[in-house]
Amino acid sequence: MQPDVMSLLLEAGMLLLVGMSVVFLFLTLLIGAVNLIAWACAKFPEEELSVLNQPRNRATPAANQSGISAPVVAAITAAVDQYRRQR
């Protein structure tokens, strides 16, 4: 019975070492790749997109961003306010 347990422990130890080595290798490669990308981004900075530099079109004062006109928003606000006062 002893040799069987001993061989199982050796196999488990080998599996442990192989697994930890694979994880260590993967993390090392991941850190290297991240550092390489950071170096490349610092060395060759991307120019800003012209879309970001252009001013945004402003919505008309009569409508908000969702396209609902100001009088409708005011009516909904008044209705909600009246409902909350009654409750």
C-alpha positions as CSV (number, residue, x, y, z in Angstrom):
1,M,0.0,0.0,0.0
2,Q,2.9,2.4,0.7
3,P,4.3,2.4,-2.9
4,D,0.9,3.2,-4.3
5,V,0.5,6.3,-2.0
6,M,4.1,7.3,-2.7
7,S,3.6,7.2,-6.5
8,L,0.4,9.2,-6.1
9,L,2.1,11.9,-4.1
10,L,4.9,12.1,-6.6
11,E,2.4,12.4,-9.5
12,A,0.5,15.1,-7.5
13,G,3.8,17.0,-6.9
14,M,4.8,16.9,-10.5
15,L,1.3,18.1,-11.5
16,L,1.6,20.9,-9.0
17,L,5.0,22.0,-10.4
18,V,3.8,21.8,-14.0
19,G,0.7,23.8,-13.2
20,M,2.5,26.5,-11.3
21,S,5.1,26.7,-14.0
22,V,2.5,27.2,-16.7
23,V,0.7,29.9,-14.7
24,F,4.0,31.7,-13.9
25,L,5.0,31.5,-17.6
26,F,1.6,32.9,-18.7
27,L,1.6,35.7,-16.2
28,T,5.2,36.6,-17.2
29,L,4.2,36.7,-20.9
30,L,1.1,38.8,-20.0
31,I,3.2,41.3,-18.1
32,G,5.7,41.5,-21.0
33,A,2.9,42.0,-23.5
34,V,1.4,44.8,-21.5
35,N,4.7,46.5,-21.0
36,L,5.4,46.2,-24.8
37,I,2.1,47.7,-25.6
38,A,2.7,50.6,-23.1
39,W,6.1,51.2,-24.6
40,A,4.7,51.2,-28.2
41,C,1.9,53.6,-27.2
42,A,4.4,56.0,-25.6
43,K,6.9,55.8,-28.5
44,F,4.2,56.2,-31.2
45,P,1.4,58.3,-29.8
46,E,-1.8,58.3,-31.8
47,E,-3.0,61.6,-33.1
48,E,-6.2,62.9,-31.7
49,L,-9.2,62.2,-33.9
50,S,-10.6,65.2,-35.6
51,V,-14.1,64.2,-34.5
52,L,-13.2,64.8,-30.9
53,N,-12.0,68.3,-31.8
54,Q,-15.2,69.4,-33.5
55,P,-17.8,71.1,-31.4
56,R,-20.9,69.1,-30.8
57,N,-24.2,70.2,-32.3
58,R,-26.4,71.6,-29.6
59,A,-30.0,70.7,-29.4
60,T,-32.5,73.5,-29.9
61,P,-33.8,75.0,-26.6
62,A,-37.3,73.7,-27.4
63,A,-36.2,70.1,-27.3
64,N,-33.9,68.2,-24.9
65,Q,-31.6,65.3,-25.9
66,S,-34.4,62.7,-26.1
67,G,-36.3,64.9,-28.6
68,I,-39.2,65.7,-26.2
69,S,-40.2,69.4,-26.4
70,A,-39.9,71.6,-23.4
71,P,-43.7,72.2,-22.9
72,V,-44.3,68.4,-22.8
73,V,-41.5,68.0,-20.2
74,A,-43.0,70.8,-18.2
75,A,-46.5,69.2,-18.3
76,I,-45.1,65.8,-17.2
77,T,-43.1,67.5,-14.4
78,A,-46.3,69.3,-13.2
79,A,-48.3,66.1,-13.3
80,V,-45.7,64.2,-11.3
81,D,-45.5,67.0,-8.8
82,Q,-49.2,67.1,-8.4
83,Y,-49.4,63.3,-7.9
84,R,-46.7,63.4,-5.2
85,R,-48.5,66.2,-3.3
86,Q,-51.7,64.2,-3.3
87,R,-50.1,61.1,-1.8
